[in-house]
Amino acid sequence: MARTRSATYDAQRQFILETAAQAFAELGFPSASVNDIARRCGVSKGLLYHYYTSKEQLLFDVTQQYTGRLVQLVADVERRVPAAARRLPELIRAFLDEYQTSQARHMVLLHDLRFLAEGERRIVVDNQRRVIHAFAAAIRAAHRLPGDLPIVKPVTMMLFGMMNWTFTWLKPGKGVSYAEFAEMVAEVFAAGTAALARRLAAETRPPRQKRPRRSSAVASADS
């Protein structure tokens, strides 16, 4: 007869997952043991195995759930802001708001993804690519950039570079807030990308051809 799950099973499993993310972020995936996670959760190692069968399963669920959440944020913004040209600032605000409470999961994604099995890593990377493509599309729409313009990918990754490492220095209650920083990123990125797009457009615009000057003989004949 199959064992019946308790009413608190899902909540306890999520608690273990969040605790594991914190352990991985602080200790690194190779160094964090199942015993470490069980001790932090206040449960026995045997009971933890009732919820998760391995440390690798925990790592996959942390990264897959987190990137799935980011994909959902994109979908929420796209539904809330139908006009693609106006979507980028809202994406920036939504992601930095999420980063404020997801520091451990974000650190695990950045540092420990390589420890996943190939098939599981591909699932997580596919989620990441969906997010990157959504931001690239919003950047193209906001600045009316051709899809094949070489700067689209570099400026997209530049934007993630501005946002992805906030956990190393941006501390709530000390200096600028995440909401304030989101506005700074949106403004600086928009201005910089617009200036770059104008410069590239000027460099690729064909030179104006000078009209040939009429010779004095032709001018005299006309007069």
C-alpha positions in Angstrom: 0.0 0.0 0.0 1.4 3.4 -1.0 2.5 5.7 1.9 0.1 8.7 2.3 1.8 12.1 2.3 1.1 14.4 5.2 -0.7 17.7 4.8 2.6 19.5 5.4 4.7 17.4 3.0 5.0 20.1 0.3 5.7 22.9 2.8 8.4 20.8 4.5 9.9 19.9 1.1 10.1 23.6 0.1 11.7 24.4 3.5 14.4 21.8 2.9 14.9 23.2 -0.6 15.4 26.7 0.7 17.7 25.5 3.4 19.8 23.6 0.9 20.1 26.6 -1.3 21.4 28.6 1.6 23.9 25.8 2.5 25.1 25.6 -1.2 25.5 29.4 -1.3 27.5 29.5 1.9 29.6 26.4 1.6 29.6 25.6 -2.2 27.9 22.6 -3.6 30.9 20.2 -3.3 31.5 21.1 0.4 27.9 21.1 1.6 26.9 17.6 2.7 23.4 16.0 3.3 24.3 16.0 7.0 24.9 19.8 6.9 21.5 20.3 5.3 19.7 18.0 7.6 21.3 19.7 10.7 20.2 23.1 9.4 16.7 21.8 8.8 16.6 20.3 12.3 15.7 16.8 11.0 17.5 13.5 10.7 19.4 12.5 7.6 16.9 9.6 7.2 13.9 11.9 7.3 15.5 14.3 4.8 15.9 11.4 2.4 12.1 10.9 2.6 11.8 14.3 0.8 15.0 14.3 -1.4 16.9 11.2 -2.4 20.3 13.0 -3.1 22.2 16.3 -2.9 22.1 16.4 -6.7 18.3 16.3 -6.7 18.3 19.2 -4.4 20.6 21.2 -6.6 18.5 20.5 -9.7 15.3 21.6 -7.9 16.9 24.8 -6.6 18.1 25.8 -10.0 15.1 24.6 -12.0 12.6 26.1 -9.7 14.5 29.4 -9.6 14.9 29.8 -13.3 11.3 28.7 -13.8 10.3 31.5 -11.5 12.3 34.0 -13.7 10.6 32.6 -16.8 7.3 33.2 -15.1 8.3 36.8 -14.2 8.9 37.4 -17.9 5.5 36.1 -18.8 3.9 38.2 -16.1 5.5 41.4 -17.5 4.6 40.5 -21.1 1.0 40.1 -20.1 1.0 43.3 -18.0 2.8 45.4 -20.7 1.6 44.3 -24.1 3.6 47.0 -25.9 7.1 45.4 -26.4 8.7 48.8 -26.7 7.7 49.8 -23.2 8.5 46.4 -21.6 12.2 46.7 -20.7 12.0 49.0 -17.6 9.3 46.7 -16.1 11.5 43.6 -16.7 14.4 45.3 -14.9 12.1 46.3 -12.0 10.6 42.8 -11.7 14.0 41.0 -11.8 15.7 43.2 -9.3 12.7 42.9 -7.0 13.1 39.1 -7.2 16.8 39.2 -6.7 16.3 41.0 -3.4 14.9 37.9 -1.8 16.6 35.2 -3.9 20.3 35.8 -3.2 21.1 32.2 -2.1 19.3 30.7 -5.1 21.0 33.2 -7.4 24.4 32.4 -6.1 23.8 28.7 -6.6 22.7 29.3 -10.2 25.8 31.3 -10.9 28.4 29.1 -9.2 27.1 25.5 -9.1 25.2 24.8 -12.3 28.2 22.9 -13.7 27.6 20.1 -11.1 24.3 19.1 -12.6 24.0 16.1 -14.9 23.9 17.0 -18.6 20.2 16.5 -19.1 19.2 18.4 -16.0 21.7 21.2 -16.8 20.1 21.5 -20.3 16.7 22.1 -18.7 18.0 24.9 -16.5 20.0 26.5 -19.3 17.0 26.4 -21.6 15.1 28.5 -19.0 18.0 30.9 -18.9 18.0 31.3 -22.6 14.3 32.0 -22.6 14.9 34.9 -20.2 17.8 36.2 -22.2 15.9 36.1 -25.4 13.0 38.0 -23.8 15.3 40.7 -22.6 17.0 40.9 -26.0 13.6 41.3 -27.7 12.6 44.0 -25.3 15.9 45.9 -26.0 15.4 45.6 -29.7 11.8 46.9 -29.5 12.7 49.8 -27.1 15.5 51.1 -29.3 14.2 49.9 -32.7 17.3 47.8 -33.3 17.4 45.3 -36.2 17.4 41.7 -35.0 20.7 40.9 -36.7 22.5 44.0 -35.3 25.7 42.7 -33.6 25.4 44.8 -30.5 22.1 43.2 -29.4 23.7 40.2 -27.6 26.5 42.2 -26.0 24.2 44.9 -24.6 21.8 42.3 -23.4 24.5 40.5 -21.5 25.8 43.9 -20.3 22.4 44.5 -18.7 22.5 41.2 -16.9 26.0 42.1 -15.7 24.6 45.2 -14.1 21.9 43.2 -12.3 23.3 39.8 -11.6 26.0 40.6 -9.1 24.0 42.9 -6.8 24.0 40.2 -4.1 27.8 40.9 -3.6 27.3 44.6 -2.6 23.7 45.8 -2.5 22.5 45.4 1.0 18.9 46.5 1.9 18.8 49.2 4.4 22.4 50.4 3.6 22.5 53.0 0.9 20.4 52.6 -2.2 17.4 50.2 -2.2 16.8 47.5 -4.8 13.8 49.6 -6.1 16.0 52.7 -6.4 18.8 50.8 -8.1 16.3 49.3 -10.6 15.4 52.9 -11.7 19.1 53.8 -12.0 19.7 50.7 -14.1 16.7 51.4 -16.4 17.7 55.0 -16.9 21.5 54.5 -17.4 21.0 51.5 -19.7 18.4 53.2 -21.8 20.5 56.3 -22.3 23.7 54.3 -23.0 22.0 52.0 -25.5 20.3 54.9 -27.3 23.6 56.7 -27.7 25.3 53.5 -28.9 22.6 52.9 -31.4 22.8 56.4 -32.8 26.5 56.1 -33.2 26.3 52.8 -35.0 23.5 54.2 -37.3 25.7 57.2 -38.2 28.7 54.9 -38.9 26.7 52.6 -41.2 24.8 55.3 -43.0 26.0 55.7 -46.6 27.8 59.0 -47.2 25.9 61.7 -48.9 26.9 62.2 -52.5 28.0 65.7 -53.4 26.1 67.2 -56.3 28.6 68.0 -59.2 29.4 71.7 -59.5 28.3 73.2 -62.8 31.2 74.5 -64.9 31.4 78.3 -65.6 30.9 77.6 -69.3 27.6 75.9 -68.6 26.6 78.7 -66.3 27.4 81.3 -69.0 25.4 79.4 -71.6 22.4 79.3 -69.2 22.6 83.1 -68.7 
